[in-house]
Amino acid sequence: MQIEQNIPLAPYTTLRIGGPARYFAQATTEADLIEAITFARTNDLPLFILGGGSNLLVSDAGFPGLVLQAALAPNALHIAPPINGEITYTVPAGYDWDAFVLATSQAGLTGIESLAGIPGMVGGSPVQNIGAYGQEVSQTISAVHALDLETLTPRTFSREDCGFAYRTSIFNSTHRNRYIITAVEFTFALAATPTLTYADLKKHFAATTNPTPLEIYEAVRAIRRTKGMLILPTDAEPDFRSAGSFFKNPIVPAATLNHIAVALSIAPEKIPHWPTGPHEIKLPAAWLIEQAGFPKGFTQGNAAISTCHTLALVNHSGQATCADLLALRDTITQKVQSLFEIPLHQEPVYLS
Ligand SMILES: Cc1cc2nc3c(=O)[nH]c(=O)nc-3n(C[C@H](O)[C@H](O)[C@H](O)COP(=O)(O)OP(=O)(O)OC[C@H]3O[C@@H](n4cnc5c(N)ncnc54)[C@H](O)[C@@H]3O)c2cc1C
C-alpha cells in the first residue's frame, strides 16, 4: 500500500470541495489498515477514516494528518446459506452501497430497497444510520465488524450495541473515531414482502399491487433524480454536487409548534411535523428553511441551495470553497434560529 503526500481531497468528496490531505492511503485489506494506522502513530499524525466522501465537508486548508480510505475488498460479497427463514449477507466496508442495494433487490429481498441511490460505501452506512423513504439501515443490520483503533484488535457489535437512532450510532457519537468499520452483516427475512410507508412511494405505486423490491429500488432512484439526490456519473449537473441533506430534521419539544405558529401567524395545525415521543416532535428542516425565506435555488456567492431540494446545499458553480458553503450554512441557520428559536444541526461531517 502506498502512502501518498499532499493529495487534494476535493475529488474524493461528492461536494468537490476541500484542500489537501498531508498524507493519503487507500486500504484494501486489514493488513493495509494496520500498516497505515502504525504509520500515523509513529509520526504522531491525526487520522481520518474516509469512505465514499458523500457525507463530508473538507476545509479549504485540508487535513494535516493521514486520510485513510477504508476501501476494503470492494468486490467481495459473502452470502451465508439461509437459516430459519433468514439470509445474511456479510459485506466488506469498501463495497458500493447502491450496488449492494441493487444486488439484494434483484434477489427479491426486502429491507433496504428504499435506500437505493444513496452514495457512499457500505462501511459508511451504519455511521449515521442512513435512512430514506421509510427505511433505516439499522432495521436490517444484524452485526457490524470493526477494528479498534486503540487496541488494533477486531470487534463485533450486535445491532443493539450500535446505539442506532435518527442519523446516529455510537460510531458518530459516543465512540466517534474509535473504530474502523471493516464489514457489515445484513439479515433479511426470506418470506417478507415490501411495505410502503412513504407518501412519495405510495403515490408512485398507486396503480400497482405488490411492487417488488427491484421495482421499488428503481422507483426510489427515479424520484431521487427529480430531487437532485442522486449522484450521476457526470459532473455536468450543478445540482448534484452536494453532500445530500445538509441539515437534520430538528427534534424539538411539542410546544415549539405554538412558537412557530406565532412567528408565522398561522394555526399550529398547519405546521408539518411527526410525533417522536410523548412531548417531542420532528419538524421538516426544509419547510423551516423555506418559511425563513430561502427558496430552492437561493444563491449566495459560489454556493447555493439546490434548485430541486431545499435541504441540499450545492457547489453549483463548481468553484465553491468550504468557506462559501459555511457562509451559506450560517446565513440559513442564523435566520431560522432568530425566527423560530430552533437550532439546525449540520448532517455532513466536517474535516479540518
Ligand atoms: C446525493 C446524496 C444523497 C444522499 N442521501 C442520503 C439519504 O437519503 N439518507 C442518508 O442517511 N444519507 C444520505 N446521504 C449521505 C451519505 O451518502 C451517507 O451518509 C453515506 O452513508 C456516507 O457514506 P460514505 O462512505 O460516503 O462516508 P464518508 O462521507 O466518507 O464518511 C462519513 C463519516 O463516516 C465515517 N466513515 C466512513 N466509512 C467508515 C468506516 N469504514 N469506518 C468508520 N467510519 C467510517 C467517516 O469517518 C465520516 O465520519 C446522501 C449524500 C448525497 C451526496
Ligand as a Chemical Component Dictionary entry (heavy atoms), coordinates in Angstrom:
data_LIG
# 
_chem_comp.id                   LIG 
_chem_comp.type                 NON-POLYMER 
_chem_comp.pdbx_formal_charge   0 
_chem_comp.three_letter_code    LIG 
# 
loop_
_chem_comp_atom.comp_id 
_chem_comp_atom.atom_id 
_chem_comp_atom.alt_atom_id 
_chem_comp_atom.type_symbol 
_chem_comp_atom.charge 
_chem_comp_atom.model_Cartn_x 
_chem_comp_atom.model_Cartn_y 
_chem_comp_atom.model_Cartn_z 
_chem_comp_atom.pdbx_ordinal 
LIG C1  C1  C 0 -26.807 12.976 -3.287 1  
LIG C2  C2  C 0 -26.748 12.434 -1.880 2  
LIG C3  C3  C 0 -27.858 11.847 -1.317 3  
LIG C4  C4  C 0 -27.815 11.343 -0.007 4  
LIG N1  N1  N 0 -28.939 10.799 0.515  5  
LIG C5  C5  C 0 -28.932 10.328 1.783  6  
LIG C6  C6  C 0 -30.122 9.781  2.358  7  
LIG O1  O1  O 0 -31.170 9.708  1.729  8  
LIG N2  N2  N 0 -30.062 9.325  3.620  9  
LIG C7  C7  C 0 -28.918 9.362  4.356  10 
LIG O2  O2  O 0 -28.947 8.924  5.507  11 
LIG N3  N3  N 0 -27.776 9.871  3.837  12 
LIG C8  C8  C 0 -27.745 10.358 2.583  13 
LIG N4  N4  N 0 -26.611 10.904 2.053  14 
LIG C9  C9  C 0 -25.395 10.986 2.876  15 
LIG C10 C10 C 0 -24.349 9.874  2.612  16 
LIG O3  O3  O 0 -24.464 9.352  1.318  17 
LIG C11 C11 C 0 -24.427 8.728  3.622  18 
LIG O4  O4  O 0 -24.287 9.203  4.936  19 
LIG C12 C12 C 0 -23.353 7.652  3.357  20 
LIG O5  O5  O 0 -23.633 6.505  4.111  21 
LIG C13 C13 C 0 -21.932 8.119  3.691  22 
LIG O6  O6  O 0 -21.045 7.081  3.326  23 
LIG P1  P1  P 0 -19.599 7.397  2.768  24 
LIG O7  O7  O 0 -18.936 6.071  2.506  25 
LIG O8  O8  O 0 -19.622 8.342  1.643  26 
LIG O9  O9  O 0 -18.924 8.075  4.064  27 
LIG P2  P2  P 0 -17.999 9.377  4.141  28 
LIG O10 O10 O 0 -18.737 10.565 3.665  29 
LIG O11 O11 O 0 -16.689 9.096  3.506  30 
LIG O12 O12 O 0 -17.790 9.486  5.719  31 
LIG C14 C14 C 0 -18.856 9.896  6.548  32 
LIG C15 C15 C 0 -18.492 9.572  8.011  33 
LIG O13 O13 O 0 -18.425 8.158  8.165  34 
LIG C16 C16 C 0 -17.137 7.768  8.634  35 
LIG N5  N5  N 0 -16.799 6.501  7.967  36 
LIG C17 C17 C 0 -16.921 6.193  6.657  37 
LIG N6  N6  N 0 -16.524 4.930  6.429  38 
LIG C18 C18 C 0 -16.141 4.442  7.643  39 
LIG C19 C19 C 0 -15.625 3.184  8.086  40 
LIG N7  N7  N 0 -15.398 2.164  7.235  41 
LIG N8  N8  N 0 -15.340 3.037  9.401  42 
LIG C20 C20 C 0 -15.557 4.048  10.281 43 
LIG N9  N9  N 0 -16.027 5.251  9.922  44 
LIG C21 C21 C 0 -16.318 5.435  8.617  45 
LIG C22 C22 C 0 -16.192 8.895  8.244  46 
LIG O14 O14 O 0 -15.065 8.940  9.118  47 
LIG C23 C23 C 0 -17.099 10.100 8.417  48 
LIG O15 O15 O 0 -17.132 10.450 9.772  49 
LIG C24 C24 C 0 -26.613 11.418 0.744  50 
LIG C25 C25 C 0 -25.487 12.016 0.160  51 
LIG C26 C26 C 0 -25.548 12.517 -1.134 52 
LIG C27 C27 C 0 -24.322 13.148 -1.739 53 
# 
loop_
_chem_comp_bond.comp_id 
_chem_comp_bond.atom_id_1 
_chem_comp_bond.atom_id_2 
_chem_comp_bond.value_order 
_chem_comp_bond.pdbx_ordinal 
LIG C1  C2  SING 1  
LIG C2  C3  SING 2  
LIG C2  C26 DOUB 3  
LIG C3  C4  DOUB 4  
LIG C4  N1  SING 5  
LIG C4  C24 SING 6  
LIG N1  C5  DOUB 7  
LIG C5  C6  SING 8  
LIG C5  C8  SING 9  
LIG C6  O1  DOUB 10 
LIG C6  N2  SING 11 
LIG N2  C7  SING 12 
LIG C7  O2  DOUB 13 
LIG C7  N3  SING 14 
LIG N3  C8  DOUB 15 
LIG C8  N4  SING 16 
LIG N4  C9  SING 17 
LIG N4  C24 SING 18 
LIG C9  C10 SING 19 
LIG C10 O3  SING 20 
LIG C10 C11 SING 21 
LIG C11 O4  SING 22 
LIG C11 C12 SING 23 
LIG C12 O5  SING 24 
LIG C12 C13 SING 25 
LIG C13 O6  SING 26 
LIG O6  P1  SING 27 
LIG P1  O7  DOUB 28 
LIG P1  O8  SING 29 
LIG P1  O9  SING 30 
LIG O9  P2  SING 31 
LIG P2  O10 DOUB 32 
LIG P2  O11 SING 33 
LIG P2  O12 SING 34 
LIG O12 C14 SING 35 
LIG C14 C15 SING 36 
LIG C15 O13 SING 37 
LIG C15 C23 SING 38 
LIG O13 C16 SING 39 
LIG C16 N5  SING 40 
LIG C16 C22 SING 41 
LIG N5  C17 SING 42 
LIG N5  C21 SING 43 
LIG C17 N6  DOUB 44 
LIG N6  C18 SING 45 
LIG C18 C19 SING 46 
LIG C18 C21 DOUB 47 
LIG C19 N7  SING 48 
LIG C19 N8  DOUB 49 
LIG N8  C20 SING 50 
LIG C20 N9  DOUB 51 
LIG N9  C21 SING 52 
LIG C22 O14 SING 53 
LIG C22 C23 SING 54 
LIG C23 O15 SING 55 
LIG C24 C25 DOUB 56 
LIG C25 C26 SING 57 
LIG C26 C27 SING 58 
# 
